[in-house]
């Protein structure tokens, strides 16, 4: 019997296109990719000031992202907020 040489899919990247899977999450200066279409943004008040949260949707795979532009927290940045059904 032959074994499949391909590694199992990483659950956190399941359903994402290659470009989305390559985005470094939770790092403020990480880059997105060209197929992310900007949606709404909102301002959130923190003890150190205003922080902007902007929603994006990938046109290729439909993954929903949010980018937190928080200059005080270097672990802000990109996070997945939804997946296509």
Secondary structure, DSSP 8 states (H G I E B T S, - for coil): -----S----GGGTT--HHHHTS-TT-TT----TTEEEEEEEEEEETTEEEEEEEEEETTT--EEEEEE-TT-TT-EEEEEE---
